[in-house]
């Protein structure tokens, strides 16, 4: 407990799935949290759940493709909780279309959320973190940012971009005490992968995941907690894989 005591975190895509798991864990570890999402009803429900014992979490509307929404989220962190120490760039969308099957409109939508959204988030938190004397940015990429596959072309492209955006920011802001790392989840049991047929998911677990199960949002959240906390004070510009061994073979 209290690994994040005194820290303020902003989590995009925080209304459900991995983002919600991170929000719950962060609050349990002593942080004040602002979650941003376009799913306002789910954000409100999570806020009521977490705030039952006190005022530890605030939900704001955040379309990660809009700089004005990001600036409002950062301002909320500073106004309501006194600053900003941790950013988790969690929001993202997934699609299984291959290269030729990806329309220009689909490409733009995935790039705008998964890639532009991460860039905007980092861009808008840097000044606030400098005012705190440093901070930690955790960018959620994917194993799709490390390897290729027979589909998901736009998703692979954006998650690979997140990996190198992370390294670039880590180099630029290390002297400011801002650490930037990427997390690469594998097959995680969230609504995002519901578009994958059940049989295909079962076969992936059986034949490709050495640990023999899908991951949970909590599996990812525990790694993100480590990166947000001072336990990872000498880690920056690195990839952290949480995939049950999927990329080991």
Beta strands, then each sheet from edge to edge (+ up, - down):
strand 1: 8-12
strand 2: 32-37
strand 3: 57-61
strand 4: 86-89
strand 5: 135-140
strand 6: 178-185
strand 7: 239-242
sheet 1: 3+ 2+ 1+ 4+ 5+ 6+ 7+
end
